[in-house]
């Protein structure tokens, strides 16, 4: 397994999200954070395979619990990417394995 540094933990707002482009041709990654916990998902709504952000890099999050697709208002839980409300209820975002290293970098584990 290899690791790729995505950003510093403090670069992701607590209770919010950040979009990170990893490589040309690949979907950007949405990193969400609650305290010291982080999760990451491909920036692609399962409803129509469109990005979750309408304005590039701007992801809507509510109460540090869910992120919202800007196109369909589908709501996805931070901790597992499961859609709890909206046109794709029951579907899930594509999870990416991430961790926080000893230097407080969020790393993508490949």
Steps between C-alpha positions, in 0.01 A plus 500: 500500500613851430392831646444838335482818704176687427506796740555593862225410749454871574441571128160330532255700711379316809145390412561576134658377181771576249530392137844381393613429143736205511590434138373598155230267374399379847200632689600748770475380860270652762657485846263555792603557859346486845764577764790262444293260287518520121329319216542534125282431199521540124338833410219329310133475596360149440179652359635629167879473548535878527734678745359574845610864469325746267767766540834318481630425850187617685337209685199559722511328839243509779554462875830315443286198413414500128619639171257602230509459124461851354312362199232282661513587874577137584642468854794269576626402847860597574593167656399263218385708200155341517220710346232554763274735303449600140460340158772242562395402856659168594796543262848596620791712391816317386720489810874561488726371780668783689680548829671777692873445538724595794566843343127582466489441125193331354633221282326296233582131536520325166 
